[in-house]
Every structure is written in structure tokens, then in C-alpha cells.
Amino acid sequence: EEIKIPSSVSFIGNYAFASSQSLKKIEIPSEVKSIGQYAFFECQSLREVSILCNIEKIRKFTFSGCKSLTKINLPESVTRIGLSAFQNCGALKSISLPSGLTKIGESAFCGCSMLEKIKIPGSITKINWSAFEKCMSLTDVTIPESVTSILPNAFYCCSSLIKIEIPKSVTSIGKNAFGGCMLLKEIILPSSIDVQNLGLGYRVTVTKF
């Protein structure tokens, strides 16, 4: 089933399409001003989302559990991605984060097991709890110098990650931020960071600067 929302719609309510098993493709028109939380929660057949409107928030659990989702665009107007917004979108291989994004919520991309790379924009200051936990295909992570803190479990069980470079702007990294990263061989990070609680395996080469 493909749905094109009529131009007369300005708001998509909470739970609007939640748990729809037939929805495969949806186009959200430019007239829409807001998409509610859980709006597409557990739409397990949803493969493609086209967002043509200038929304500011992807609210909590909006696309969580959309396990077939492979294609979605985030408008440059988006500044906040909420709690678990894309959690367990297990087919999503890539997503481009808007340049003005200021918040990536807790567990926002947790369980996106096919996600291969992520470039965090230079407007982000904090990588939240479990934000990219269990992104098991993630091999390429770009962290900008705007980031000052990486919270616990941020990249926990990113089991394909081989190397990670932490910019000098980062002053704190939470517990197990890189725990369960089984293939991690090298981490480059500021000398002020204590590596004891990061969950690093014994084979990881730590380079401080």
C-alpha cells in the first residue's frame, strides 16, 4: 500500500499509522507542519518515506520498529531527533543527518543493524546514551569538533567498527561507550580521557594526543 497524504493535512497525529502492516511507501507533503510521536511505530512493511515538509522534530519512536525501512530523507529543517526515533530500523543502510541538527536522542538509532556509516554534523555537542548501540554494520563514524561529550553505551556493540577517532573537543566519554566493539583495533583520543571504563577490548591500541 502506498499513501500520499493530501495537501489539506497540516498535522500527522500521535500513533497515526502505528502498527500498520500494509503500508509500504508514504509521501508527506510540504503543507505538514508536525509529525506526532509514534506516528509510524512498528510499520513493519514500510520501505520508503519521502518527507517534503520543513518539520523541525522527528519525535520519539516516530519510526521505531520499521524493520523494512531502507530509504528516508531528513529535511535540512530538522534540528532534533527524539528518543528511539529510528530504533530497530534493521534494514536502514544509510541516512544523512541535517547540518543544523542539535540533538540526537537516547537510543535514536539503536539496533539499526545494517547502518554502515554515520557523519555527525558540526552542530551536535553530545552523543547521547545508546544513540548508535547495536549498529552492528557500522564501520565509518565521523565525529566533529563540536562534540564535547559521548555518553554511556553510545556505540555499544558496534561490532564491525575497526577504528574510531575522537576529536580534542571531547572532555568526557561515558561507561561502555565502546563496549562490545569486537573488531575495534584502534582508538585515537585526547590524553585527558580515562580509558578504563570505556569497555575497550584488550586488543585495542589506544593512541593519545
N, C-alpha and C positions, 0 to 999 in steps of 0.2 A: 504493500500500500504506500502510495506517495501522497503527501499532503502539501498543498500550497496554501498557506494561511492568507485569507483575504485582506486587502489593504485597509478595510474598515476596522481591523483589530489593532488596538494600541497596547494591550497588556495580555501576556500569557500568564495565567494564574498558577499558584502553587499546585503541584500534582496534576496539572492539566492533561498530560498524556502518560502519566506514570503507569508502568506495567503493561503498556500496550504491546501485544505480541505480534501485531500485524504491520506496525509502522516501520517502513524501511528507509524512507527518504523524506526530508522536510525542508521547506524553504520559508525562512522567517523574513517578512517584508520590512522595508525601510521605515514604515509607519509605527512599528512596535517600539515602545519606549522601555519596556521592562519584561524580563523573563523570570518567573517565580521560582522559588526553591523547589527541588524535587520534580520540576516540570516534565522531565523526560526520564525520570528514575526507573531503572530496570526495564527500559525499552530494548529488549534483548535482540530484536531483529533490526534495529536502527543502524544503518550503514553510513548514511551521508547526511550532514547538516550544513545548510547554507544560511549564514546569518548576514542579512543585508542591512540591518539596522545599527544605529550607533548607541548601543547599550553600554553602560559603564561597569556593570557587575555580571559575572557568572556566579550565581548564588549557590549556597551549599547543596550538595547532592544533585545538582541540576541534571548532569549526565551520568551520574554514578550507576554502575552496573550495565551500561550499554555495551555489552561484550562483543558486539559485531561492528561497532563504530570504527571506520577506517579513515574517514575524511570529515574534517570540520575546520572552518576558518574562524579565527577570533578577530573581530574588528579592532582597528587601532584605538578606538574609543574606550576599550575595556581597560580599567585600571585595577580591578580587584577580581581575583578568583577565589571563591569561597571554599569552606571546609568540604573535603571529599568530592569536589565538583566533578572530577573525572575518575574517581576511584573505580578500579576494576574494569576499566575500558581496555580489555585484554587484547584487542585487535589493532589498537591505535599505534602506528609505527612512527608518526611524526606529527608535531604540532608547532606552529610558530607563535611565540608569545609576543604580544604587543609591546612596542618600545616604551610606552608610558605606564606599563604595569607597575603598581606599587605594592601589591600584596599577592602572595601565593599562599593560600590557606593550608591548614594542617591536613595532611593526607590527600592533598589535592590531586595528585597523580599516582597515589599508592596503588600498586597492583596493575599498573599499565605495563604488562609483562612483555609487550612487543616494541615498546618505545625505545628507539635506537640512539637518539641524540637530543640534547636539550641545550638551548642557548638562553641563559637567564639575562633579561635586559638590564641595562645600567641604571634603572630606576628602582630596583629591588635592593633593600638593605638587609633583609633577613630571609634565610631559607628555613621554612617552618618545620615543625615536628612532622616526621614521616612523609614529608612532601613528595619524595620520589622513592619511598620504600618499595621494595619488591618490583622495581623496574628492571627485570632480570635480563633484558637485552640491551640495556643502556651501556654504550661504550664511549660516548663522546659528551662530556659535560663542560660547558663554558661558564665560569663564574666571574662576574665583573668586579671591578674595584669599588663599586658602590656597596657591596655586601660587607657587613661588619660582624654578623653572627650566623652560625649554622647550628640549628637546634638538634636535640637528640633524635636519633633514628632517621635523619634526613635522607640518607642514601643507604639505609639498612637493606641488606640482601640484594644489592645491585650486583649480581653475581657474574656479570660479564665485564665489569669495569676493571681496566688494567692499570690506568694511570689517572691521577687527579692532581690538579694544580690549584692551590688555594692562594688567592691574592693577599698582598701585605695589609690590605684594609681590614681583614678578618681578625678580630680580637678574641673571639670565643667560639669553640666548637663543642657541642653537647655530647653526652654519653652515647656510645654506639652509633655515632653518625655514619661510620663506615664499617660497622659490624656486619659479618656475613658476606662481605665482598670477597668471595673465594678466589677470584683470579687477580685481585689487586696486587700489583708488584711494586708500584712506586707512588709515593705521595710527597708533594713538594709544598711546604707550608712555612709561615713565619716562625721565627725562632722563639717567639713568646708563647706559642701554643704548646700546652702539655698534651702529649700523645697517649698518655696512659689509659685514658677512658674511651678512646675513640673506637675500640673494638677491632683494631688492626691485627691481622694475622702475623705470625712470626716471620713469614717470608717477605713481608713488605719492607722495601727500602725507604727510609724516611730521610728526606733532604730538607734541611732548614736553611733559611736565608735571613 
